[in-house]
Amino acid sequence: MYNRLNRALWFVPALFVLAGSGLASTPSSGALTDANPTVSYTAGPFVIPNLTDSVSGTPMCSATIPAEQCDTFQLAVNVASADASTKQIQVTISFPISAGEFDVFVFDANGNLLASDTAGGEPSVATIPAVTGAYTVVVDPWDPLGQSFNGVVALVPLPAQPPPATGIPPRYQVYPAPASAGGAESSGEPSIGVDWNPNVASLKYGTVNQGGVAFFTSNLHEFRLRLDDCSSPAATTWTDVTSPVETINTLDPIGLCDHFGGSHPGRVFQSQLAGATSLVAFSDDDGNSWLQSQGSGQPAGVDHETVGSGPYNTAATPPPPPHPAYNNAVYYCSQDIATAFCARSDDGGLTFGPGVAMYNLTQCTGIHGHVKVAPDGTVYVPNRGCGANQAVAVSADNGLTWSVRPIPDSTPAIGNDPSIGLASDGTAYFGYQDGSGAAKMAVSHDQGNTWSPSVNVGAALSIAGSVFPAVVAGDPDRAAMFFLGSPTPGNFQDTANYKGIWHAYLATTYDGGANYFLVDATPTDPVQVGSICIMGTTCGADRNLLDFNDLTIDAQGRVVGAFADGCVVGSCDASSPNTASRSALGTALRQSGGRRMFAAFDPVEPAAPAAPLIGSALQSSTGTLVSWSAPDNGGAALKDYVVYRGLTSGSEKQIATVNASRTSYLDSSAKTGTYYYRVAAVNKYGSSSLCGEVVSVPAPPPQSACTGSGITVVQDPTGDQTGAPANSQLDIQWMAISEKFVSTATPNQLTFTMKVANLASPVQPNALWTIFFTAPNGTAYFVDMSTSGTGTAPVFQYGHIATVAGGTTQQTTDGSADPSSTFSADGTITLVIDDSLVGGLQAGDTLVNINGKTQLLVGADGTGLLETIDSTSSGRYILVGNAYCAGK
Amino acid sequence: MHTALVSNTVLLVAASIIIAAPVKGVPTDACTLLSRASIRTQTGEQVASTKATSRASRDVLQSQCFYALPTFTNSVSVTLISPAGASRDGARKMWERWFHPAEDHKSDGQPASEEEEAAGKASPVTGVGDEAFWVRSFVGTLYVRKGNRFLRISLGGKMNDQERQARAKALAASALRRLP
């Protein structure tokens, strides 16, 4: 989780008040613009050194203490927003006697240190992003030798970036959680791990889970993914294997699979921070059963946890003690009020040692990235803001002591944690969002003591803003960084004005970070439309994706990722308003082609494509519509699909060739009867194999907005409510919208239907059944049915969602729904509302982010505390107008 | 960090000011704060080894000691945070910022961050030091302030929150006796 201000630097402004040595700069301030890209000033001479930055990293400045003199220059920057992606501001302090030393520091208007140069030598240079704002340049005469200095502040081009990598780029496919994966519709900040060699033998056979079995952790759920590579994309099954003790409450859910070898390879961890049992649970049989770790036994008072595991450093002093219960060390790290700490477990996560402080919160921000362990046992925890840089806390003695090692050319992130990937030889790849929002990567070969120059890995596609970096590495020279990116410049947290379209990107290097491939893994399906807020609980509704994504690799070196999709197909696309992009659908991402993270598993490419994943064959009066998913192309463009048909299983013969731009075929000669179909893909290198077949089935009747319940907009798994099988009256199954024509007296009515498992008498007291939706005017509305005491009649109301101070939202009831609103014992709730009361809706308008929620009042009446029992994914609906339905 | 040669002038001036110097007479090595007997009393085990680290950051000096016990998970980590540099109140400012954030917000009008909200969940502990807080976490940590310094004590191992807090409190009392 994140805080709005860099609290570690909270008292710097106070220092400025005292700043202003008797040797003020001339001039004392300047304005930098695109038209005036250079500002110069001088100061001095200085005689008495100010050594105070040696103590704390920044100087103490006092006009009255000779040994604490500094020079302070006020800099106003007003530049085009596009400059952030092409330029930077460089502050250069030069002086005649190079044996002297002037340290330079640049602070923003809030007193946050943005950049510094304390390395000595002449000149001193600090660079900051080219962003409009007020800044303060402080020069500390550390060893002035009686000199004056010249300061030059200049708007300069960003350093040249290495050219993109050449060759066949890696390719990826995405796997959104199916509707049957109850709870996956709320998957902000997911984790993913892979058991490389499944402990349950039946999970790996043939083409199934050859790279291992994957685990997707989010919210209260742990899903096990079965991936069958017979086809491409792989046929996927999501199975909920959540630990029973992890279903109580959630905050910062973390999942992990320890795929290092040893006594218990493939141990799967699931962790929740908040709730009555803040704890870690783990499984040695791929989620079939779980053991509970020590936990705190109490609600946790701290924030942002991470769990990691890996080998011990056997060369450490002191050496690790015997650890017969588990071969690897398990680390639990978290923010802790004034420090951030890590605790080590020697028994595989069953019990943990004391929490050792990694740093205090004046040194680095308390919130940190995910802990990872290198094959040599070195432990790394990345941090987005340690003074003027991002950094990594490193322990080389199995977590007993820690040191903070900065990435010298980095700037503190806007708000996201960095991520570290550790290669088989210990090479560290540090991926991060820099102060301008750019996605960057730096490489270290000496446990973080020194770093290569950072590379802007998003530059090839002009990515201006990035969030949620996640890094993984394999062979020493191979690493991949996953992030969400947008090429639209500007403040991507500006809810009202930012219009960027976000996609999932992967930057991959096969040469140790010299060059990167940059691939858009979701080219036709945005992950988010509009703003993404990364400022924690102070955010509004655009924090739907929460705080991070995750990336790992499988046993065969495929990159495997996890993210929450904020813009779900069916309810949102690139043309949708920002308010349509408020989902968080759990989605896995997996490499489908190209070189792997382990060269030993590199496919020979280019090659024939993989076999398509065949979908359905729906028969109607016009024929049988066969559909499939586009496969990995083998590294060469697809040319065609070949469709095969047979009257019996396995007897299919070729009947058609379809251009590769289509993934369906209408077999107009198959209007009746039973047919079997198979599909192959073709590129210049040959035809794919065939995988599976599909048999024709009758197409479902089309729905109409004018009849019955209308158009189904959301479906939700049965039995996924909290406390199931109890609370069945709050188990949402589906929601629909209709616009039946009633009479000319009621020409503009919208009818919402929510179907729950049942509403048999007595109806659940103190409960709320709500349907939310966003109208074209951008306002989120709701209609609901509520009950109070047992036996009282339900009440039907409508209202809107208001944003109140601090960015939080509030549900405000505006009045009663139409009197025709009702419910029935079979669980059907009908909520009727006049269009004029919810945004003045008209035919052609689109309702977006339609979703449902059921809640129970917790505690005594009047407390207002509501516990969510079930919630749904979101859908959308285009109004046809009641008049259209007249006579239908 | 700094590579320039320090001139004689610099050395003279440096001698006249205090840079990262701890308060005179106050122990800053956290490995001297707990006796082997006190640890044995609270954990039932002899200290197998100690490992110290220290670092200066801004205007505080942080000394940390890992008291390793034969049963590793029962080990103890102690951190002493002291003022350093000229201001003399760096550690106290840090304490106030993290354990009394509400007062800050009364003046700056900013909504509380999640970190500060978390700080608000620390439980006051009486009977040790000038002020103390128990921070519930996966392992549980006791913070104890005495004057312008404070201690952080964390105990590992599987025990309930009350027991862990009681043992940490006893160890803190023992450590404070070694601070003037």
Interface residues (C-beta under 8 A of the other chain):
Chain A: M1 Y2 N3 R4 L5 R7 W10 F11 V47 I48 P49 L51 T52 S54 V55 S56 G57 T58 M60 I65 A67 E68 A99 G100 E101 T118 A119 G120 G121 W142 D143 L145 S278 V280 Q294 G295 S296 G297 Q298 P299 A300 G301 V302 D303 H304 E305 T317 P318 P321 H323 Y332 S334 Q335 D336 I337 A338 T339 F341 A343 R344 S345 D346 D347 L350 T351 F352 G353 P354 G355 V356 A357 Y359 N360 L361 T362 Q363 G366 I367 D397 L400 T401 W402 S403 V404 G536 T537 T538 G806 G807
Chain B: M1 H2 T3 A4 L5 V6 S7 T9 V10 V13 A14 S16 I17 I19 A20 A48 S49 K51 T53 R55 A56 S57 R58 D59 V60 Q62 Q64 F66 A68 P70 F72 T73 N74 S75 V76 S77 T79 I81 A84 G85 A86 S87 G90 K93 M94 W95 R97 W98 F99 Q110 P111 S113 E114 E115 E116 E117 A118 A119 K121 A122 S123 F133 V135 R136 S137 F138 V139 G140 T141 Y143 R152 S154 L155 G156 G157 K158 N160 D161
